[in-house]
Amino acid sequence: MHPAHENPVIQWSKGEETFVARWQSERHLAVPGKVMLADDTLTADMAYRLACEGNVFLWQSDFQNARQLMQALVRRVDKNAEHKKSKVAKAGKADVEYPQKFHLYRQAQAQRARILGSILIPFNADYSIPLRRAPDVLAACTEAWGEPQADGPMIVTSLREMMGVVGAYEWRKKGVDIPALGDPPTNRIHPYYGVFSPVRGEYVDLVLKAPMPKACEVNGSAIDVGTGTGVLAAVLAHRWLSNIVATDNDPRALECAEFNIQNLGMGKQVKVVQADLFPDSKADLIVCNPPWLPGKPTSPIERAIYDENSGMLKAYLVGLAAHLNAGGEGWLILSDLAEHLKLRTREELLGWIELAGLKVLARIDTKPKHGKAFDASDALFDARSKEVTSLWRLAAA
């Protein structure tokens, strides 16, 4: 964990006294300015109105009541969104076109997150919560934030973020079954807090089923660029490759991938290394599943979804040919959702491939199976329902 002085601080007053605590925000949210002390007397309607005006509430009483208040805020935020939707429909206004529709969706999501993040919870330096009926979150907070500092300051974070920490801890303990790695329980990937979980199985299946380049038969070498949890490196090892380098630049991802590779008994086949993209080596197969939407991430975990100006995608394509052995292939696993949202065109993607001195050998397509692809109430359903995830087999031109 960072020393206390490196973290921003949050202040509030109680009577004549001013209190200071460390502000903990994984999303790097600005320190709230208008902090109100709140307890069980705060009604949900009043909380919603004040939160919409930019206020936050430092909770002072029963912890479970704070959770109930947050659930009440969820209902009010969603009801308001429905009301706005039906108002637009009744007015017969023309539906907003993409990409503006997507930007409005992002705006609404940010506003929702701000309102639901308005309930703040205090922590003692040892990660205990000084509220009635508060859970023991020491183990979860230690995994997410590092060892507690005995002589450190109090900490304040949003209830929503704290619940994310606890949820991630439970997920990490249990793990996610990956059918491409065999049968449970020896097929589990354990995502760490802040590392994107491999819940979208369609891209994993593409890597399991794509035909291996003939070049791999010589020394079985591969690179998994931006490995995250290590899931794709593990699938390549499960398929029979024996000389795999998995790269990432995020310390949490490196730790997470190393744990998963060792836990799966693949330590002799896979080496996890820190690198911006490519390691200082070449390989017969180089796999990359970059973030699929051009856009600015608002939190570290969103870096797995949003790739500002398609920076990682372009850098992978530009560096690929130089890191491939003769006869080798690069596999680009990419959703075309950005195309349906009009954030990128197919022509642009093909242009970047050509510009990088690459050619397309083949493309294998699959339809996503995640919930949002079938949820007609989702604001972006018309785009999501058309989404296709592809594995592009690329080679040096």
C-alpha positions in Angstrom: 0.0 0.0 0.0 1.1 3.6 -0.6 2.3 5.6 2.3 -0.5 7.7 3.9 0.8 11.0 2.7 0.6 9.9 -1.0 -3.2 9.4 -0.7 -5.7 12.3 -0.9 -7.5 13.2 2.3 -11.2 13.8 3.0 -12.4 16.3 5.7 -15.7 16.7 7.5 -16.9 18.6 10.6 -18.9 17.4 13.6 -19.9 20.4 15.8 -16.7 22.4 16.3 -14.4 19.6 15.5 -12.8 18.8 12.1 -11.9 15.3 11.2 -9.5 14.0 8.5 -9.2 10.6 6.9 -7.5 9.0 3.9 -9.7 9.0 0.8 -9.7 5.5 -0.8 -11.0 5.4 -4.4 -10.0 2.7 -6.9 -11.8 4.8 -9.5 -9.6 7.8 -8.7 -12.7 9.8 -8.0 -12.1 13.4 -6.7 -12.3 13.9 -3.0 -15.9 14.8 -2.2 -16.4 18.5 -1.3 -19.8 18.5 0.4 -19.6 15.8 3.1 -22.8 15.5 5.3 -23.0 13.3 8.4 -25.9 10.9 8.0 -27.7 8.2 10.1 -31.0 6.2 10.1 -33.0 9.5 10.1 -32.1 10.2 6.5 -34.9 9.1 4.2 -34.3 7.6 0.8 -36.1 10.4 -1.0 -34.0 13.1 0.8 -30.8 11.1 0.2 -31.6 10.8 -3.6 -32.4 14.5 -3.9 -29.2 15.6 -2.0 -27.0 13.1 -3.9 -28.3 14.4 -7.3 -27.2 17.9 -6.0 -23.7 16.5 -5.5 -23.7 15.8 -1.7 -22.2 12.7 -0.1 -23.1 11.1 3.2 -20.6 9.8 5.8 -22.6 7.1 7.5 -22.7 7.2 11.3 -25.1 4.5 12.4 -26.2 0.9 11.6 -24.2 -0.6 8.7 -27.1 -2.8 7.4 -29.3 0.3 7.2 -26.7 2.0 5.0 -27.0 -1.0 2.6 -30.8 -0.7 2.6 -30.5 3.0 1.8 -28.2 2.2 -1.1 -30.7 -0.4 -2.5 -33.4 2.3 -2.2 -31.2 4.7 -4.2 -30.7 2.0 -6.9 -34.5 1.8 -7.3 -34.9 5.6 -7.5 -32.1 5.9 -10.1 -33.5 3.2 -12.3 -37.0 4.5 -11.9 -35.9 7.9 -13.0 -34.1 6.4 -16.0 -37.2 4.6 -17.0 -39.3 7.7 -16.6 -36.9 9.7 -18.9 -37.0 6.9 -21.5 -40.9 6.8 -21.6 -41.0 10.6 -21.8 -38.8 10.6 -24.9 -40.9 7.8 -26.4 -44.2 9.7 -25.7 -42.8 12.9 -27.2 -42.1 10.9 -30.3 -38.6 12.2 -30.5 -36.3 10.6 -33.1 -34.1 8.1 -31.5 -30.5 9.4 -31.0 -28.0 7.9 -33.5 -24.7 6.2 -32.6 -22.1 7.2 -31.5 -24.0 10.0 -29.6 -26.3 7.4 -28.1 -23.2 5.5 -26.7 -21.8 8.7 -25.2 -25.1 9.5 -23.6 -25.2 6.0 -22.2 -21.7 6.5 -20.7 -22.8 9.8 -19.3 -25.9 8.2 -17.6 -23.7 5.4 -16.2 -21.3 7.9 -14.7 -24.2 9.8 -13.1 -25.6 6.6 -11.8 -22.2 5.6 -10.3 -21.9 9.0 -8.7 -25.3 8.9 -7.0 -24.8 5.2 -5.8 -21.3 6.1 -4.6 -22.7 8.9 -2.4 -22.9 6.8 0.8 -19.5 6.7 2.5 -18.2 4.3 5.1 -15.5 5.0 7.7 -12.8 2.5 8.5 -10.3 2.3 11.3 -6.6 2.0 10.3 -6.9 -1.8 10.9 -9.8 -2.1 8.4 -12.4 -2.6 11.1 -15.7 -0.6 10.5 -16.8 1.4 13.6 -20.5 0.9 12.9 -23.2 -1.3 14.4 -23.7 -4.7 12.6 -20.7 -4.0 10.3 -19.1 -7.1 8.7 -15.5 -8.2 9.1 -13.8 -7.1 5.9 -10.2 -7.4 7.0 -9.2 -10.2 4.6 -11.0 -8.6 1.6 -9.5 -5.1 2.2 -6.0 -6.6 2.8 -6.1 -8.3 -0.6 -7.4 -5.2 -2.4 -5.5 -2.4 -0.6 -2.5 -4.1 1.0 -1.6 -4.8 4.7 -3.3 -2.4 7.1 -1.1 0.3 8.7 -1.4 0.0 12.5 -0.5 3.6 13.0 -2.2 4.9 9.9 -5.1 7.3 9.6 -8.8 6.5 9.4 -10.0 5.6 5.9 -13.1 6.6 4.1 -14.5 4.9 0.9 -17.9 4.6 -0.7 -20.1 1.7 0.4 -20.4 0.7 -3.2 -16.7 0.4 -3.6 -16.4 -1.5 -0.3 -19.0 -4.0 -1.6 -16.9 -4.4 -4.8 -13.9 -5.2 -2.7 -15.9 -7.9 -0.8 -17.4 -9.3 -4.0 -14.0 -9.5 -5.6 -12.6 -11.3 -2.6 -15.4 -14.0 -2.7 -14.9 -14.4 -6.5 -11.1 -14.8 -6.0 -11.6 -17.5 -3.3 -14.2 -19.5 -5.4 -12.7 -18.9 -8.8 -14.4 -19.0 -12.2 -14.8 -22.3 -14.1 -13.3 -22.2 -17.5 -14.6 -25.2 -19.6 -11.7 -24.7 -22.1 -9.3 -25.8 -19.3 -11.1 -29.1 -18.6 -13.5 -30.2 -15.8 -14.1 -28.6 -12.4 -12.6 -28.0 -9.9 -9.1 -28.2 -11.7 -10.2 -25.7 -14.4 -10.6 -22.6 -12.3 -9.2 -19.1 -12.8 -9.1 -16.9 -9.7 -9.4 -13.2 -10.7 -7.8 -10.7 -8.3 -9.4 -7.4 -7.3 -8.9 -4.9 -10.1 -8.2 -7.6 -12.7 -10.9 -8.3 -15.3 -12.6 -11.7 -14.8 -12.9 -14.0 -17.8 -16.7 -14.1 -17.7 -17.0 -13.8 -21.5 -16.3 -17.3 -22.5 -16.7 -16.9 -26.3 -13.2 -15.5 -26.8 -11.7 -18.3 -24.7 -13.4 -20.9 -26.9 -12.0 -19.2 -30.0 -8.4 -19.7 -28.7 -9.3 -23.3 -27.8 -10.6 -24.2 -31.3 -8.5 -22.1 -33.8 -6.0 -24.3 -35.8 -2.5 -24.0 -34.5 0.1 -22.6 -36.9 2.4 -25.3 -38.3 5.4 -23.3 -37.0 4.3 -24.1 -33.4 5.2 -27.8 -34.0 8.9 -26.9 -34.0 9.3 -25.4 -30.5 5.8 -24.7 -29.3 6.5 -21.0 -28.6 3.8 -18.4 -27.9 3.3 -15.0 -26.4 0.0 -13.9 -24.7 0.1 -10.1 -24.8 -1.8 -8.4 -22.0 -2.5 -11.6 -20.1 -4.7 -10.3 -17.3 -5.7 -13.3 -15.3 -3.5 -15.5 -17.4 -6.5 -17.4 -18.9 -5.4 -17.4 -22.6 -1.9 -18.4 -21.7 -3.4 -21.3 -19.7 -5.6 -22.3 -22.7 -2.5 -22.4 -24.9 -0.6 -24.5 -22.4 -3.7 -26.8 -22.1 -3.6 -27.3 -25.8 0.1 -28.5 -25.7 2.3 -25.5 -26.3 5.3 -25.7 -23.9 7.1 -22.4 -24.3 4.7 -19.5 -23.5 5.5 -16.0 -22.3 2.5 -14.1 -20.7 3.0 -10.3 -20.5 1.2 -7.5 -18.6 2.2 -4.1 -17.3 -0.2 -4.1 -14.3 1.3 -5.4 -11.0 -2.1 -6.9 -9.9 -2.5 -8.7 -13.2 1.1 -10.1 -13.0 0.5 -11.4 -9.5 -2.9 -12.8 -10.5 -1.6 -14.5 -13.7 1.4 -16.0 -11.8 -0.9 -17.4 -9.1 -3.3 -18.9 -11.7 -0.5 -20.4 -13.8 1.1 -22.0 -10.8 -2.2 -23.2 -9.4 -3.0 -24.9 -12.7 0.4 -26.7 -12.6 1.6 -24.9 -15.8 4.6 -23.2 -14.3 7.0 -25.1 -16.6 5.1 -24.1 -19.7 4.3 -20.5 -19.0 6.5 -17.7 -17.8 4.8 -14.5 -16.6 6.8 -11.3 -17.3 6.3 -7.6 -17.0 6.3 -5.9 -20.4 4.4 -3.0 -21.9 3.2 -5.3 -24.8 5.8 -7.6 -26.3 8.7 -9.3 -24.4 12.3 -9.2 -25.8 11.7 -12.4 -27.8 10.0 -13.8 -30.8 7.4 -16.6 -31.0 5.5 -18.8 -33.5 2.1 -17.6 -32.1 1.3 -14.2 -30.5 -2.2 -13.9 -29.1 -3.8 -10.6 -28.0 -7.4 -9.8 -26.7 -7.2 -6.0 -26.4 -10.0 -3.9 -24.9 -12.7 -3.8 -27.5 -14.1 -0.3 -27.3 -12.2 2.9 -28.1 -12.9 5.2 -25.1 -11.4 6.6 -21.9 -11.5 4.1 -19.0 -12.9 5.7 -15.7 -11.3 3.1 -13.4 -8.3 0.6 -13.6 -10.7 -2.3 -14.2 -12.2 -0.5 -17.2 -8.9 -0.6 -18.9 -9.9 -4.2 -19.9 -12.9 -2.7 -21.8 -11.8 0.7 -23.0 -8.8 1.4 -25.1 -8.3 5.2 -25.6 -7.8 6.0 -29.3 -7.4 2.2 -29.9 -3.9 2.6 -28.6 -3.2 -1.0 -27.5 -4.9 -2.5 -30.6 -2.8 -0.3 -33.0 0.5 -1.0 -31.0 -0.1 -4.8 -31.1 -0.6 -4.7 -34.8 2.4 -2.4 -35.4 4.8 -4.6 -33.3 3.4 -8.0 -34.4 5.5 -8.8 -37.5 8.8 -8.0 -35.8 8.1 -10.5 -33.0 6.9 -13.4 -35.1 9.1 -16.3 -36.1 9.1 -17.3 -39.8 5.7 -18.9 -40.6 4.2 -17.6 -37.3 0.8 -16.2 -36.7 -0.7 -13.4 -34.6 -4.2 -14.0 -33.3 -6.2 -10.9 -32.7 -9.4 -11.6 -30.6 -11.7 -8.6 -31.0 -15.4 -7.9 -30.7 -17.0 -5.8 -33.4 -19.3 -3.9 -31.0 -17.3 -0.7 -31.6 -18.4 -0.9 -35.3 -22.1 -1.2 -34.3 -21.6 1.8 -32.0 -20.0 3.7 -34.8 -16.8 4.2 -32.8 -14.6 2.4 -35.3 -15.2 1.1 -38.9 -14.2 -2.2 -40.4 -12.3 -0.3 -43.0 -10.2 1.4 -40.3 -9.3 -1.9 -38.7 -8.4 -3.5 -42.1 -6.3 -0.4 -42.9 -4.4 -0.7 -39.6 -3.7 -4.4 -40.3 -2.4 -3.5 -43.8 -0.4 -0.5 -42.6 1.4 -2.8 -40.1 2.6 -5.0 -42.9 0.2 -7.8 -42.1 -2.2 -10.0 -44.0 -5.4 -11.8 -42.9 -5.1 -15.6 -43.3 -8.5 -16.3 -41.9 -11.2 -15.1 -39.5 -13.2 -17.3 -37.1 -16.4 -15.7 -35.8 -18.7 -16.5 -32.8 -21.7 -14.8 -31.2 -21.3 -13.6 -27.6 -23.4 -15.5 -25.0 -23.3 -12.9 -22.1 -26.5 -11.6 -20.6 -26.4 -8.1 -22.1 -26.5 -9.5 -25.6 -30.0 -10.8 -24.9 -31.3 -8.1 -22.6 -33.8 -6.0 -24.7 -34.1 -3.4 -21.9 -30.4 -2.6 -22.2 -29.8 0.9 -23.7 -27.4 -0.5 -26.3 -29.3 -3.7 -27.0 -29.8 -3.0 -30.7 -26.0 -2.8 -31.1 -25.2 -5.6 -28.6 -27.6 -8.1 -30.3 -25.6 -7.7 -33.6 -22.2 -8.2 -31.9 -19.7 -10.8 -33.2 -16.4 -11.7 -31.6 -13.7 -12.7 -34.1 -10.3 -14.4 -34.0 -8.3 -12.8 -36.8 -5.4 -15.0 -37.9 -2.7 -12.6 -39.1 0.7 -13.1 -40.6 3.5 -10.9 -41.9 2.6 -9.8 -45.5 
